[in-house]
């Protein structure tokens, strides 16, 4: 059987892109020589990142698929209506069929399979935050809720298998979309494959390039409201009253709520203490984590997130929101707080800043947890698909 892996997101989406790369590496390792795995991407710039990991990939050009990337959000922004979205998706299917693909694995959230007419597919669900956190506009306003819910209602029941990020997601998918439990395979998040020394720039060189000195809190996140930057700044400002040497480093594209965050920094007089890095290349991440006092992550969205695992892999202590799923992910390798409480965020930051024993314990526990997180369960589930289910799947007609 020929399995086509489709990567439709660009690298600047953040953790979801790195998790997609992890999924490709895992599938290739587990499948071995039993099936042929071919990676396709609709974004030419992705080829460089795939090649760095020695993943051979082919480009589906705009001529063959109508647009470089097909998803509801992107299609809307570039002016494609629903009919055009369907045409673009079916051109992707036709291109894959022409290349002899029998089964497609979507390693990122994608609406493309909603329009497939022949090919079976495996899809990926990282969260259902549009149902869990309706109060945030990024998942509810401007038709986002309807689009997300229609996507899952259409895509999931037809999926040959569903790769999910957490066991907690399985029950929600069953309740909300009527999918059989047997169709779901848990693939917990992993650290970025680019965090190894082979793919990383020397840590001192990284700090020099970003004009940083060791000993700061690091928060890599886009400036969505649910990432909770404004409350973090209030907590950080309070902590600096007791520890004036505290510094905060924020990465992420300067869009969404970035103007509000920048204004809050100015309002609190934190211009010299808060560093905005913008988009940070993957090769820089390990150096930034390894010179940080800790990762601070006050997000409201779960059940799992990539940055805590990246920090753990780099022996960087983790301070994180006590939301559903995070204790399952981080266990005894993190310090937890209520993300709605600036006082609790402040107290956690102060504790890690002043207590070297706490720093050492979280760093050691994190390194151990990152090395063991979830692999056996995922390997078992995906191996079952590869060895027991795939051979019985008839080719498309």
N, C-alpha and C positions, 0 to 999 in steps of 0.2 A: 504494500500500500504506500502511496505517496501522500505525505502530510504536508500541507502548505501552511506555514506560520505567517500570519499577517500582522505587521507592525505599522500602525497608522498615525501614532502620535510623535511629535518632535521631542527632542531631549529637554527642552525648556519647560515641559509640563512637570518636571521634578521627579519625585519618588516613583510615580507610576511607570515612568519610562525605564528606570533602573530595575523595577520589579519585572517588567516585561522581558528585559535581557536575562534576568535570573530564570524566568520561565523557559526561555529558549534553551539556555544551557542545560537545565534539568531535563527537558524533553529529549534533547540530543543525547545526553548521557544515558538515559533510561531506555530509549528506543534502540540504541546501538545499531546493529546491522539488520535488525528484523524488519524495519520499515525505512523508507527514504524520507528525510526531513529537509525541506527547502524553505528558506526564509524569504519573504517578499516584503518590501516596504513601499509605501506611496510617497515617501519623502527622501529625496536624493541625499540630503545631508546626513541621514541616518546610516548610510553605508560606511562612513568613516568610523563611527562608533562601533558598529558591528564588526568591522574588520579588525579593530584593536583587540577584540576578544576572540579573534580567529573564527568568527561566524561568517560563513559565506552567504551572501544575500543577493537577490535580484531586485531590480527596480521595476515597479509597475508605473510606467510613464503616464503623463497627463493625456497623451494621445490614446492610450489604451483604456484609461479609466475615467476620462472626462475632466477630473479634478485631481490635484495632488493628494488631498486627504478628504475622506468622506465621513462626516459625522453630522448630526443634526445642528450642533452649535456652529461649527465651521461653515456648513452649507448655508445656514441662515445669514451669517455675516458676509459671505461672498455673494449672496443674492440668489442661491438656488432654492426653488420652491420644492414642495414635497414630490412632485412628479419628477423633477430633475434629480433629486436625491435618489429616487428609485432607479432611474436610468443609470446614474453613475455607479450605484452598487451592483446593478446587473452587469455592467461592463467589467467590473472587477471579477464577478463570478465567471463571465465568459472568458476572461484572460486566464483565470486559474484553471478552468476546464481545458482550455487550449494547451496548457502546460502539463496536462495529465494529472492534476491534483484530485485526490479522492476524498480528502477530509481537510477542513480548514480549522486552524486553531487561532482565535483572536486573543492575543495576549494583553490587550488593553480594552477598556470600555469602547464599544463600537456599535453603531446602529446599522452598519453595512449588512450584517446577516439577516436583518428584518426583511430585506428585499430579495434574498436568495430564493431561487426556485428549484434548484437541483442538488446543490452540494450540502452535505451534512456539515455541522460545525461544532466546535467546542468554544464556549464563550467564557469570559472572565467577569466576576463581580467583586469589586473591592469594598463597596459599602452601599448602604441604602439610606444615606443621610437625608435625601429628599423627603423620606417618611419619618425619620427619627428626629430631625431638627428643622421643622417647618418655619421656625422664627427667623431663619437667616435668608436674606434675599437671593443669595447665589444659588439656592436650590428651590426657591418658591416663586420669585418674581419673574415678570416678563415671559410667562409661559414655561419656565424651567420645570416646574413640578409636572405639568401635563406631559411635556416631552419625555422626561425621565420615566414617569410611570408608564406611559404608552410603550416606550422602548422595552422596559423589563417585561411588561405583560405580553408583548409580541415576541421578544427574543428568547426568553428563558424556557417557556414550555416546549419550544421546538428544538432546543439545544440537545445535541447528542450527549454532552457532558458540560457541567458548569464548574469552573475552578473558582473557589471562594477563598477569601483571605482569612477567615476565622470560622471556627465551629459555631459561634453565636449567630453568624449570618444564616446558617442552614435553616433554623427554625423560622426566621423571619421570611425567608424566600418561600418556604412551604406554606406559611399562613397567608402571605400576601399575593402569591402568584401561582399557587397550586402545583408546585414542581415536586416530583418524587425525590425523596432523600437519596436514593441510590444513584441519582444522576449527578450528585455533587461530590467534589473532591476538594479537601482542604489543602491549600498551599500557603502556609504562613509566610509573611514577609521575610525577606532576607536583607542583609546589608548590601549596598551597591557592589557589583563586581569590580568597580573601578577603585575601591579603597585599598587594594593590595599595593605593596611597594612597587610592583612591576608597572602599575598604571598611575602612580602618584608622584607628584613633584615634592622635592625635599621640603620638610615642614618649615625650616627657617626661611627658605626662599619664598614660600607661600606667604608667610607673615610679612616679609619685606615688601612683597609686591602689593599687598593690601594695606600696608602701613599700620600693622597691628603689633602689639606687644603681648607676650604670653599672660594668661590669667584674665579671662573674660567669660561672660555667658554668651552662648551662641544659640540663635534661633533661625534655622533655615526654613522659610515658609513664604508662600505667596501672600499678598496682603489682602486676603479675603476677610470679611468681618468675623467669620467663625474661628479664624486663627488667633483672635483675641489680643492683638498687639496693643490696643489702647489701655486695657486693664493691666497688661504686663508693664507698660511704661509707668503707670501709677504706682505699681508695686516696686518697680526698680527705683523710682524717685524716692520712695520711702526708705528703701534699703540703703541708699546712698547717704542718707542723713546720718546713719550710724557707721557706714563703711564708704567713705568718699572716694576710695580707689576703685570701686566697682565700675566695670565697663560692660557694655552690651553690644553684640555684633549681630546685625540683621541682614540676611541675604534674601533674594527674591526679586523678581521683576518689578519695576516701579510703576505699577498699575493697580487697578481695583481701588482699595482704600488707602493707597500709599500717601496721597496728599493729606488725608486726615492724620495719619501716623506722623508724618513730617511736621504738621502743625502742632501736634501734641508734644513732640520733642521740644519745639521752640517754646511752647507755653510753659513747660516744666523747667526750662533752662538747662536742657540736657545735651545741647549741641556737641559739646566736647566729649561726652561720655557714651554717646550712641553712634555706632558706625554702620552706615548703609553700604553694603557691598554690591548690590544689584545681583545680576545672575553670576553665579560662581561655577566655573568649570568643574567637572567631576574630578579632574586630576588634582584640584586644590583642596578638596573636601577633607581628606585624611589629615593633612597638615593643620587645617583649621580646628578640627575636632581634637587633635592630639595636644594642641597648645591651649585649649580652653579649660577653664575651671569646671565647666559643666554645660550640658545641653539644657536649655529651659524651653518647655513646650506646653503652653497654656491653651491648646486647642480644645474646642468643644466637640470635634468630630472623631469618631472611632469607627469600628472597634480596634483597628490596628493602624500603626503609622510607621513609615520608613525611618525617619531621623533617629528615634531611640535605638534602633538596631544598628544604624551606622555609628552612633556614638559608642555603644557597647563594644562594637568590633574594634574601636580605636581606644578602648580603655578610658573613655570620657564619661564621667558620672552623669546620670540622667535625673532631671527633675521634671515631672510630667503630670498632666491632668488626671485626676482620679475619676475617669469616665469609663463607661462599660467597655470591656475588652482590654483595657490597658494593663490591669494587673495580670491578666492571662498572658499578655505579651512580655511584660517586663519583670514580673515576680518580685524577688528580693533585690533586684538590681536597680531600683529607682526609688526616689523620694516623691511622694504623691501630695497633691493639693486640690482643693476645689477651684476649678477655673473661674467660677463666678466671684471668688473672694480675693481681692487685691491683698488683703492682710495675710492670707495663707500663702499666696505666691511670694510675698515679701519675706515671710518667716522662713520659707524653704530656701530662698536664695541666700539669706543671711546664715542659715545653718551650714550649708555647704561651703560658703565662703570662709567661715571661721573654724570649722572642724576638720582638721586634716585626717583624723581617724575615719570620719564619715566619707570623705573623699576617697580614701584608700579602699574602704569596704565596697563602695558602689563601683569603683573602677574594676576591682577583681571580680565581683559577682557579675558585672556586665560582660566582661570578656568571656567568662564561662558560659553565660546564657546565650550570647551571640553564636558561640560555636556549636551549640546543641539544638537551637530553636527549631522544632517542628519538622525536621527532615524525615524522620522515620515514617511519620504519618503520611506525608505527601508522597514519598517514594512508594509506599505501599498502595495508595489509591491510584496514582498514575500508572504504576506497573500493572495493576489489574486491568485498567483500560487498554494498555498496550498489548498485554499478553492474552487477555480473555475476550475482550469486547471487539477490538479493532479487526481481528481476523474474520469476524462474522459479519462485518459491515459490507454490504454490496456496493460496488462502484456506482456512481451516478449514471443515469441513462438519459 
